[in-house]
Amino acid sequence: MQSVHHLHPRLMGSTRPLRVLLVGAGGSGSAVLLQLPFLEQALRAWGQPGLAVTVMDPDTVSEVNVVRQPFSHVDIGSNKAMCLVGRINMFWGFVWKAIPRYFGDSPAGAPECDLLISCVDTRKARHLISQSFKKFRPPAYHLDLGNNASSGQYVLGQPRDVTVCARAQETRLPTVFDLYPEISDITIGESVLPSCSAVEALDRQEPYINQTLAVSSLAMLARLLRYGQISYHGGFYNAQTGRLAPLLVDPSQFAKTRRVAKKQRSKGAARSRGAAA
């Protein structure tokens, strides 16, 4: 029988809009942001409160961004988050917010949210997000999108919450950090630097990867919010083969993943104690 994940109890029957924090307004982030108004409209049509979206990104639009991201030459020099959110609010009549700074820059942390969507391209940025889950009350869900030149993935998970009982922790969806801890390991080092020319940008990443991941991940999220359950919590897309493979909800695999992660944490703690001694 196919296993399913049920909507987080915190969000069941909520009478307020779903608070979404989108970190990153670049390739994947802008693709997600431009699709969120359609999720807002669908939720309201289904009798739900809709979305309250905040976007964080300190970067400004460059000439290279105009090639693959929804900016024009008149946007060059403008903050990405403020530019896109302003445009969306004007068109749709929303009151979504933009914060032109890095995630983690404020001592008080990022705005509290129900869903954090990370569209960042460095281990350092993901590391800051993973650490925030330990310092502040984590969101009910974390959706992470990542990609390389011709493929990518999205993973929906539930950050570990120390205020929740141990039994509930065993049934939570693993986050991208649980499944692929190297994605936030700052000791590994970063990948290649951002492209400095339009041709180089297209060589390093084919068109439409971001849009495919954005639409697929939000379609999954829409099903969870409408029906209260999903049988998969992520997907892997390959532009060369055209295949989109789902990441199924599999409790037995989740248990194995957590056992491995627990061993890794124990080894890390032992190394830290040894270094301190």
C-alpha positions as CSV (number, residue, x, y, z in Angstrom):
1,M,0.0,0.0,0.0
2,Q,1.3,3.5,-0.9
3,S,2.4,5.5,2.1
4,V,1.2,9.0,2.4
5,H,2.1,12.1,4.4
6,H,-0.7,14.1,6.1
7,L,-0.7,17.9,6.5
8,H,1.0,19.2,9.5
9,P,-1.5,19.6,12.4
10,R,-0.4,23.2,12.8
11,L,-1.9,24.1,9.4
12,M,-5.1,22.1,9.6
13,G,-8.2,24.3,9.6
14,S,-6.1,27.5,9.8
15,T,-8.1,30.7,9.4
16,R,-5.1,32.9,8.6
17,P,-3.1,33.0,5.4
18,L,-0.2,30.5,5.0
19,R,3.0,32.5,5.9
20,V,5.6,31.8,3.2
21,L,9.2,33.0,3.4
22,L,11.0,32.7,0.1
23,V,14.8,32.9,0.5
24,G,16.4,33.8,-2.9
25,A,14.9,35.7,-5.8
26,G,17.4,34.5,-8.5
27,G,16.8,31.8,-11.1
28,S,14.7,29.3,-9.1
29,G,13.5,31.9,-6.6
30,S,12.0,34.2,-9.2
31,A,10.4,31.2,-11.0
32,V,8.7,30.1,-7.7
33,L,7.7,33.7,-6.9
34,L,6.0,34.3,-10.2
35,Q,4.0,31.1,-9.8
36,L,2.9,31.7,-6.2
37,P,0.0,34.1,-7.2
38,F,-1.6,31.2,-9.0
39,L,-1.4,29.1,-5.8
40,E,-2.9,32.1,-3.9
41,Q,-5.8,32.2,-6.3
42,A,-6.4,28.5,-6.1
43,L,-6.4,28.4,-2.3
44,R,-9.0,31.2,-2.2
45,A,-11.1,29.4,-4.8
46,W,-11.0,26.4,-2.5
47,G,-12.2,28.5,0.4
48,Q,-8.8,28.8,2.1
49,P,-7.2,32.0,3.4
50,G,-4.5,32.3,0.8
51,L,-0.8,33.3,1.2
52,A,1.2,35.9,3.0
53,V,4.5,36.0,1.2
54,T,7.9,37.5,2.2
55,V,10.9,37.4,-0.1
56,M,14.5,37.8,1.1
57,D,17.4,38.5,-1.2
58,P,20.2,41.1,-1.0
59,D,21.3,40.9,-4.6
60,T,20.8,43.4,-7.3
61,V,19.9,42.7,-11.0
62,S,22.9,42.4,-13.3
63,E,23.1,42.4,-17.0
64,V,23.7,38.6,-17.0
65,N,20.5,38.1,-15.0
66,V,18.4,39.4,-17.9
67,V,19.3,36.3,-19.9
68,R,17.6,33.7,-17.7
69,Q,15.6,35.6,-15.0
70,P,12.5,37.7,-15.3
71,F,14.2,41.0,-15.4
72,S,14.7,43.6,-18.1
73,H,17.5,46.0,-18.8
74,V,15.6,48.8,-16.9
75,D,15.8,46.6,-13.8
76,I,19.6,46.5,-13.7
77,G,20.9,47.8,-10.4
78,S,17.6,47.3,-8.6
79,N,17.2,44.8,-5.7
80,K,15.8,41.5,-7.1
81,A,13.3,40.9,-4.2
82,M,11.9,44.5,-4.2
83,C,11.7,44.6,-7.9
84,L,9.7,41.4,-8.3
85,V,7.5,41.8,-5.3
86,G,6.6,45.4,-6.3
87,R,5.7,44.2,-9.7
88,I,3.5,41.4,-8.4
89,N,1.8,43.6,-5.8
90,M,0.9,46.1,-8.5
91,F,-0.4,43.5,-10.9
92,W,-2.3,41.3,-8.5
93,G,-3.2,43.8,-5.8
94,F,-1.3,41.9,-3.1
95,V,0.6,43.3,-0.1
96,W,3.5,40.8,-0.2
97,K,6.8,41.9,1.4
98,A,10.4,42.1,0.3
99,I,13.5,42.2,2.5
100,P,16.6,43.2,0.7
101,R,19.2,41.4,2.9
102,Y,20.8,38.0,3.5
103,F,19.0,35.3,5.5
104,G,20.6,35.4,9.0
105,D,21.8,38.9,8.8
106,S,19.5,40.0,11.6
107,P,20.2,38.8,15.2
108,A,16.5,38.2,15.6
109,G,16.5,35.8,12.7
110,A,14.2,35.7,9.8
111,P,10.4,36.3,10.0
112,E,8.5,33.5,11.5
113,C,6.8,31.4,8.8
114,D,4.8,28.2,8.1
115,L,6.7,27.4,5.0
116,L,10.3,28.3,4.2
117,I,11.2,27.9,0.5
118,S,15.0,28.1,-0.1
119,C,16.2,28.8,-3.6
120,V,19.9,29.4,-2.8
121,D,23.0,28.2,-4.6
122,T,25.7,28.0,-1.9
123,R,26.4,25.6,1.0
124,K,26.9,28.6,3.3
125,A,23.4,29.9,2.6
126,R,21.8,26.4,3.2
127,H,24.0,26.0,6.3
128,L,22.5,29.3,7.8
129,I,19.0,28.0,7.1
130,S,19.7,24.6,8.7
131,Q,21.2,26.3,11.8
132,S,18.2,28.6,12.1
133,F,15.9,25.6,12.6
134,K,17.9,24.9,15.8
135,K,17.9,28.4,17.2
136,F,14.3,29.5,16.5
137,R,10.9,27.7,16.2
138,P,11.2,26.0,12.8
139,P,8.5,26.3,10.1
140,A,6.0,23.5,9.6
141,Y,7.7,22.8,6.2
142,H,10.9,23.5,4.4
143,L,10.9,23.3,0.6
144,D,14.3,23.4,-1.0
145,L,15.1,23.7,-4.7
146,G,18.5,23.1,-6.3
147,N,19.9,22.5,-9.7
148,N,23.0,22.2,-11.9
149,A,23.4,22.6,-15.7
150,S,20.8,20.2,-16.9
151,S,19.1,18.7,-13.9
152,G,17.7,19.6,-10.5
153,Q,15.6,18.5,-7.5
154,Y,13.1,19.8,-5.0
155,V,12.5,18.3,-1.5
156,L,9.7,19.1,0.9
157,G,10.5,18.3,4.6
158,Q,9.6,19.0,8.1
159,P,12.5,20.5,10.2
160,R,13.1,18.8,13.5
161,D,11.2,20.5,16.3
162,V,12.4,19.8,19.9
163,T,9.0,20.9,21.2
164,V,7.3,17.9,19.5
165,C,7.2,14.5,21.0
166,A,9.7,11.9,19.9
167,R,7.0,9.6,18.3
168,A,5.9,12.5,16.0
169,Q,9.5,13.1,15.0
170,E,9.8,9.6,13.7
171,T,6.9,10.2,11.2
172,R,8.0,13.6,10.0
173,L,9.1,14.2,6.4
174,P,12.9,14.3,6.3
175,T,14.3,17.6,5.0
176,V,16.9,18.0,2.3
177,F,19.5,18.4,5.1
178,D,18.5,14.9,6.5
179,L,18.7,13.2,3.1
180,Y,21.7,15.0,1.7
181,P,23.7,16.5,4.6
182,E,26.6,17.5,2.2
183,I,24.3,20.1,0.7
184,S,24.9,22.4,3.7
185,D,28.4,21.2,4.7
186,I,30.5,24.3,4.6
187,T,33.8,22.3,5.0
188,I,33.5,21.0,1.5
189,G,33.8,24.3,-0.2
190,E,31.6,26.0,-2.8
191,S,31.1,25.1,-6.5
192,V,31.9,27.3,-9.4
193,L,31.5,31.1,-9.1
194,P,28.5,32.8,-10.8
195,S,28.7,33.3,-14.5
196,C,30.1,36.6,-15.8
197,S,28.7,36.5,-19.3
198,A,25.4,35.6,-21.0
199,V,26.9,32.7,-23.0
200,E,28.7,31.3,-20.0
201,A,25.4,31.5,-18.0
202,L,23.6,29.4,-20.6
203,D,26.5,26.9,-20.7
204,R,26.3,26.4,-17.0
205,Q,22.6,26.1,-16.9
206,E,20.1,25.3,-19.6
207,P,16.9,27.3,-19.9
208,Y,13.7,26.2,-18.2
209,I,15.3,24.1,-15.4
210,N,14.2,26.6,-12.8
211,Q,10.6,26.9,-14.2
212,T,10.2,23.1,-14.3
213,L,11.3,22.7,-10.7
214,A,9.2,25.6,-9.6
215,V,5.9,24.5,-11.2
216,S,6.4,20.8,-10.2
217,S,7.2,21.7,-6.5
218,L,4.2,24.0,-6.2
219,A,1.9,21.5,-7.9
220,M,2.9,19.1,-5.1
221,L,2.3,21.7,-2.5
222,A,-1.1,22.6,-3.9
223,R,-2.2,19.0,-3.5
224,L,-1.0,18.8,0.1
225,L,-2.9,22.0,0.9
226,R,-6.1,21.0,-0.9
227,Y,-6.4,17.3,-0.1
228,G,-4.4,17.3,3.2
229,Q,-2.0,14.5,2.0
230,I,0.6,13.6,-0.6
231,S,2.3,10.3,-1.6
232,Y,5.6,12.0,-2.6
233,H,7.6,14.9,-1.2
234,G,10.0,15.8,-3.9
235,G,11.3,15.1,-7.3
236,F,14.3,14.9,-9.6
237,Y,14.3,16.4,-13.0
238,N,16.7,15.6,-15.9
239,A,16.5,17.9,-18.9
240,Q,18.6,15.5,-21.0
241,T,16.1,12.6,-20.7
242,G,13.0,14.6,-19.9
243,R,12.3,12.5,-16.9
244,L,10.8,13.7,-13.6
245,A,11.2,11.0,-10.9
246,P,9.2,11.4,-7.7
247,L,10.7,11.2,-4.2
248,L,8.2,8.9,-2.6
249,V,7.0,9.0,1.0
250,D,8.7,5.9,2.4
251,P,8.8,5.6,6.2
252,S,11.2,2.6,6.1
253,Q,13.7,4.7,4.0
254,F,13.2,7.6,6.4
255,A,14.1,5.4,9.4
256,K,17.4,4.3,7.6
257,T,18.2,7.9,6.8
258,R,17.7,9.1,10.4
259,R,19.9,6.2,11.7
260,V,22.7,7.2,9.4
261,A,22.3,10.9,10.3
262,K,22.4,10.1,14.0
263,K,25.6,8.2,13.6
264,Q,27.1,11.1,11.7
265,R,26.1,13.5,14.4
266,S,27.6,11.2,17.1
267,K,30.9,11.0,15.2
268,G,30.9,14.8,14.7
269,A,30.3,15.4,18.4
270,A,33.1,12.9,19.3
271,R,35.6,14.8,17.0
272,S,34.6,18.1,18.6
273,R,35.2,16.7,22.1
274,G,38.6,15.4,20.9
275,A,39.6,18.7,19.5
276,A,38.6,20.5,22.6
277,A,40.6,18.2,24.7
